Amino acid sequence: MKAKSINDYIRIGTCLRFLQDANEGSDIHKEGFILENINSFLSTLEENALYVTKRASYDLVSLQAKLKGTSKGSTLNSSDAVELRKIMNRIRATFEAETEGFYAYVVTDKRIDIKKLLNNVGQLFKPGIFDLLPDVARHDFKEAGLCIAFERPTAAAFHILRATEDVLRIYYKKYMRPVKLNLTWGEIEKELRNKLKGKLPDKVLLDNLSNIRNSFRNPTAHPDKIYDIQEAQDLFNQCIDVVNRMAEKLGKKPSTVEETF
């Protein structure tokens, strides 16, 4: 899937309609007239993978070559104008048949900035925080942004919670020695809460993580929870808050998988 401006399709329709209505005396070479519309129509078909319509435009390509050979200031004669209208009428039938199964999906506004969800999730975090996160967490937060933008809220929740747990595991390593491997989210919380000496983790942060685990992570990991788009955005905001708090303690982004645990 890739982003595609609907202006391309508008341009195709505009060029097609202009050429269908071309009359004797229309300027051939002048900007915005016959040749420019033919060139734009054919190139935009190619750019948008409308290959059937492009192949059906062979007569238009031939007429294009003929008109290119005319001198500057030339206008359509009567026979060329008639031929151009006939060609475009035939092409239009093919174009309508090819595009009958095409659908454009419009991304609707969300409470979270849609442009950031689609293109720059990192801007939803405190400045500099996203760059501190491990690759898996960064990937999952980007995927979560896309899932919310395209309204796949339950999928978004999986990515959000996976990313948050990935950061939690690194946060745990900053406080605990020796590091215990393969702990669950709940076990990590317990280890951090039971720490009594040295630098202690923030209790409010741990309370927030516990709420996320009990209210969202556990029901989501099992087939107990289906999200709507509002819940997914609320969860995203909650997890961004705890990740901001944890990441501030990370110091630098881990350079290898081994460093994360």
C-alpha positions in Angstrom: 0.0 0.0 0.0 1.2 3.5 -0.7 -0.2 7.0 -0.4 -1.6 8.3 -3.6 -3.1 11.8 -4.2 -6.6 11.8 -5.7 -5.4 14.7 -7.8 -4.0 12.2 -10.3 -7.4 10.8 -10.9 -8.9 14.3 -11.2 -6.2 15.1 -13.7 -7.1 12.1 -15.8 -10.7 13.0 -15.9 -10.0 16.6 -16.6 -7.7 15.8 -19.6 -10.2 13.2 -20.9 -13.1 15.7 -20.8 -11.1 18.4 -22.4 -10.0 16.2 -25.3 -13.5 14.9 -25.8 -14.7 18.4 -26.2 -11.9 19.5 -28.5 -13.1 21.5 -31.6 -11.7 22.6 -34.9 -9.4 25.6 -34.3 -8.2 24.5 -30.8 -4.5 25.4 -30.4 -2.2 22.4 -30.6 1.0 23.5 -29.0 -0.2 26.3 -26.6 0.2 25.6 -22.9 -2.9 24.0 -21.5 -4.3 22.9 -24.8 -4.3 19.8 -27.0 -0.8 18.3 -26.8 -0.3 19.2 -23.1 -3.6 17.4 -22.3 -2.7 14.4 -24.4 0.8 14.2 -22.8 -0.6 14.6 -19.2 -3.4 12.1 -19.9 -1.0 9.4 -21.1 1.7 9.9 -18.5 -0.8 9.9 -15.7 -2.3 6.6 -16.9 1.2 5.1 -16.7 1.9 6.6 -13.3 -1.3 5.2 -11.8 -0.9 1.7 -13.3 -4.0 2.0 -15.6 -2.3 -0.2 -18.1 -5.5 -1.4 -19.9 -6.5 2.1 -20.7 -3.0 2.9 -21.6 -2.9 0.0 -24.1 -6.2 1.1 -25.5 -4.8 4.5 -26.2 -2.7 3.4 -29.2 -4.7 5.6 -31.6 -4.2 8.6 -29.3 -0.4 7.9 -29.3 -0.4 7.9 -33.1 -2.4 11.2 -33.2 0.0 12.6 -30.6 3.0 11.9 -32.9 1.2 13.5 -35.8 0.3 16.7 -33.9 3.8 17.0 -32.6 5.0 17.3 -36.1 2.9 20.4 -36.8 4.4 23.9 -36.5 4.0 26.2 -33.5 0.8 28.1 -33.7 -1.0 25.3 -35.5 -4.6 24.5 -34.6 -6.8 21.4 -35.0 -8.3 21.0 -38.4 -11.8 19.6 -38.8 -10.8 16.0 -39.5 -8.3 15.8 -36.6 -10.8 17.3 -34.2 -13.4 14.7 -35.2 -10.8 11.9 -35.0 -9.7 13.1 -31.5 -13.2 13.1 -30.2 -13.9 9.6 -31.5 -10.6 8.3 -30.0 -11.4 9.8 -26.6 -14.9 8.4 -26.6 -13.5 4.9 -27.2 -10.9 5.4 -24.5 -13.4 6.6 -22.0 -15.4 3.4 -22.3 -12.2 1.4 -21.5 -11.2 3.8 -18.7 -14.6 3.5 -17.0 -14.5 -0.3 -17.2 -11.0 -0.5 -15.8 -11.7 1.8 -12.9 -15.1 0.3 -12.0 -13.4 -1.9 -9.3 -11.1 0.8 -8.0 -11.8 2.3 -4.5 -10.2 5.2 -2.7 -10.2 5.0 1.1 -10.1 8.4 2.9 -8.3 8.5 6.2 -10.5 10.4 8.7 -9.4 12.7 11.5 -8.6 11.2 14.9 -8.0 12.8 18.3 -4.4 12.1 17.7 -2.8 14.1 14.9 -3.4 12.1 11.8 -0.2 13.3 10.0 1.9 12.2 12.9 0.2 8.8 13.1 0.9 8.2 9.4 4.3 9.8 9.0 6.0 10.7 12.3 4.9 8.9 15.4 8.1 10.0 17.1 6.7 13.5 17.4 4.0 12.2 19.7 6.6 11.6 22.4 8.7 14.1 24.3 11.5 15.6 22.1 14.4 13.1 21.7 12.6 10.2 23.4 11.7 8.2 20.3 15.3 8.0 19.3 16.2 6.4 22.6 13.8 3.5 22.1 15.0 0.1 20.8 14.3 -0.9 17.2 11.4 -3.2 18.1 9.6 -0.6 20.1 10.1 2.0 17.4 8.7 -0.4 14.8 5.7 -1.3 16.9 4.8 2.3 17.7 5.0 3.2 14.0 2.7 0.2 13.2 0.3 1.3 16.0 0.1 4.7 14.5 -0.8 3.3 11.1 -3.4 0.9 12.7 -5.1 3.8 14.5 -5.0 6.0 11.3 -6.6 3.1 9.3 -9.0 2.2 12.2 -7.7 -1.2 13.1 -7.9 -0.5 16.9 -7.4 -4.0 18.3 -4.3 -4.5 16.1 -3.1 -1.1 17.3 -3.4 -2.2 20.9 -1.2 -5.3 20.3 1.5 -3.1 18.9 1.2 -0.4 21.6 1.5 -2.9 24.4 4.3 -4.9 22.8 6.3 -1.7 22.3 5.7 -0.6 25.9 6.8 -4.0 27.3 9.9 -3.8 25.2 10.8 -0.5 26.8 9.9 -1.8 30.2 12.4 -4.7 29.9 15.2 -2.2 29.2 14.0 0.0 32.0 14.2 -3.0 34.4 17.8 -3.6 33.3 18.7 -0.1 34.4 17.7 -0.8 38.0 18.3 -4.5 38.7 21.5 -6.5 39.1 21.8 -9.3 38.4 19.3 -9.2 35.5 16.9 -12.1 35.4 15.9 -13.3 32.0 12.5 -14.2 30.6 10.5 -12.4 33.2 6.9 -11.5 32.4 5.6 -8.0 32.7 4.1 -8.7 36.1 7.3 -10.3 37.3 9.3 -7.3 36.2 7.0 -5.0 38.1 7.3 -7.1 41.2 11.1 -7.1 41.0 11.2 -3.3 40.7 8.7 -2.8 43.6 10.7 -5.1 45.8 14.0 -3.2 45.2 14.9 -1.5 48.5 18.5 -0.3 48.0 20.2 2.0 45.6 18.4 4.0 43.0 14.7 3.2 43.2 12.2 3.3 40.3 9.4 5.8 40.4 6.3 4.5 42.3 3.8 6.5 40.2 5.3 5.0 37.0 5.0 1.5 38.4 1.4 2.2 39.4 0.7 3.3 35.9 2.4 0.3 34.4 0.4 -2.0 36.7 -2.9 -0.3 35.6 -1.9 -0.8 31.9 -1.0 -4.4 32.5 -4.2 -5.3 34.4 -6.6 -3.2 32.4 -5.2 -3.7 28.9 -2.2 -5.9 28.5 -3.6 -9.1 30.1 -7.1 -8.9 28.5 -5.4 -8.1 25.1 -3.0 -11.0 25.3 -5.9 -13.3 25.7 -9.1 -13.3 23.5 -10.9 -11.2 26.1 -10.8 -7.7 24.6 -11.9 -6.0 21.4 -11.0 -2.3 21.1 -12.8 0.6 19.5 -10.9 3.5 18.0 -11.4 5.7 21.0 -10.0 3.1 23.4 -7.0 2.5 21.2 -6.2 6.2 21.2 -6.6 6.4 25.0 -4.3 3.4 25.4 -1.7 5.0 23.1 -1.7 8.2 25.1 -1.3 6.3 28.4 1.6 4.2 27.0 3.3 7.2 25.5 3.3 8.8 29.0 4.9 5.8 30.7 7.4 5.3 27.9 8.4 8.9 28.1 9.0 8.4 31.8 10.9 5.2 31.3 13.0 6.3 28.3 14.3 9.4 30.2 16.2 6.9 32.4 17.7 4.9 29.5 20.5 7.2 28.7 21.1 5.9 25.2 19.5 3.6 22.7 20.8 0.0 22.9 22.9 -0.9 19.9 22.3 -4.6 20.0 19.6 -7.1 21.0 21.9 -8.4 23.7 22.1 -5.0 25.4 18.3 -4.9 25.9 18.5 -7.7 28.5 
